[in-house]
Amino acid sequence: MKHAFDINRPYLPEWIRLDQSENPYGFSFNRYPSKDNEQKLYEAYIQYINRDLNLNSHLSADNLLFTRGAADAIDLILRTFARGADEEILVSDPTFFPIKHWAKIYNIPLVDEKLTGDTLNNINVDNVISSKATICFLIHPNNPTSTCLDSTCLRSIIENFNGLVVVDEAYIDFCHDRSIVELVHQKSNLIVLRSMSKAWGCAGLRAGFIIANDKLITSLQFIQPPFMCDSFTCDHLSFLLNERYTEFCNYRELIITSRDDFLSTFNGLDGFETLPSDTNFILIRCAKIPSLEKVLMSHNIVTKSLKINDVEYVRIGVGNQLEMKVLKQILIDEANCDPKY
Ligand SMILES: Cc1ncc(COP(=O)(O)O)c(C=O)c1O
């Protein structure tokens, strides 16, 4: 079926372009975004994946689709693949909340499968495989739990689930060796979501990629509104991916080091409890500070309290080195403890 918009049209530089009712004067962005530039962005992203994971993924631009962030990708997947009256989706629980929100809005029945284990990185694979859901959403590493799903569980679900498996890798850059992106060649039911908001620090741009086999990408492209990849975002991302990989690695390393340093300070310290993290956020609670979120707010530090299996944690994003130093001192002072012991 033909796309509602003719977005793939190539233009030669000498052509007089009068087909899109564009403004010939305008400022820098008077033309609709160029498909060629979008292709170049896809190539830059693939090159980044190959470099970062140290592999030849054999991905091509046909395996990628730009989205306005991974959140937009989830919405697009539901609108594309969960439209039938008898569709049902399965999510690991707890999960990234917007999935449940959109499922409710679109009247899609949803089943939860609880994450288990001390670090909530396991799931009952048999239950997932035998469910009648047609789409299974897994967040790897997970928000809110901050841990990766056990790789045997993950691979077994991808291998045996009788429907689409969507793996949201929004945080994967913080533990890149756990990525399953190259499996999209072997598994035609696998969709991987990537975000530019986290390790690449581009949350304000709204950018991410869906990675899947070309048939799934074509179906998604058909439903997606045209020109999602605007000219500014497209050029800026290509520039970052091509020219700023070294800086990206340095910033990522700083975040990982700060995270691990914070966790090693507080894990087991006098009333504090933390979960291990494969992301750029930390879950912490402290028996001595029951209203931790409020206490931190009184120091002008904004965090988020949330419950995981009825246990209340505060979720803290890893800030810069100074911010983490200030935060650490406040926690130590408020709990009246000494990290040396
Ligand atoms: C698991 C997960 N997926 C997707 C997103 C949304 O990412 P984006 O900014 O790319 O839309 C988030 C944001 O926090 C998230 O935690």
The ligand as a Tripos MOL2 file, in Angstrom:
@<TRIPOS>MOLECULE
LIG
   16    16     1     0     0
SMALL
NO_CHARGES

@<TRIPOS>ATOM
      1 C1         12.6680    2.4290   29.7770 C.3       1 LIG1
      2 C2         12.4320    3.7120   29.0960 C.ar      1 LIG1
      3 N1         12.0770    3.6870   27.8130 N.ar      1 LIG1
      4 C3         11.8630    4.8220   27.1430 C.ar      1 LIG1
      5 C4         12.0160    6.0490   27.7530 C.ar      1 LIG1
      6 C5         11.7370    7.2770   26.9780 C.3       1 LIG1
      7 O1         12.8820    7.6440   26.3200 O.3       1 LIG1
      8 P1         12.8630    8.7900   25.2510 P.3       1 LIG1
      9 O2         13.3110   10.0390   25.9190 O.co2     1 LIG1
     10 O3         13.8120    8.3160   24.2060 O.co2     1 LIG1
     11 O4         11.4670    8.9070   24.7370 O.co2     1 LIG1
     12 C6         12.3860    6.1210   29.0900 C.ar      1 LIG1
     13 C7         12.5330    7.4150   29.7520 C.2       1 LIG1
     14 O5         12.8070    7.5850   30.8890 O.2       1 LIG1
     15 C8         12.5810    4.9100   29.7800 C.ar      1 LIG1
     16 O6         12.9270    4.9160   31.0660 O.3       1 LIG1
@<TRIPOS>BOND
     1     1     2 1
     2     2     3 ar
     3     2    15 ar
     4     3     4 ar
     5     4     5 ar
     6     5     6 1
     7     5    12 ar
     8     6     7 1
     9     7     8 1
    10     8     9 2
    11     8    10 1
    12     8    11 1
    13    12    13 1
    14    12    15 ar
    15    13    14 2
    16    15    16 1
@<TRIPOS>SUBSTRUCTURE
     1 LIG1         1 GROUP 0 **** ****
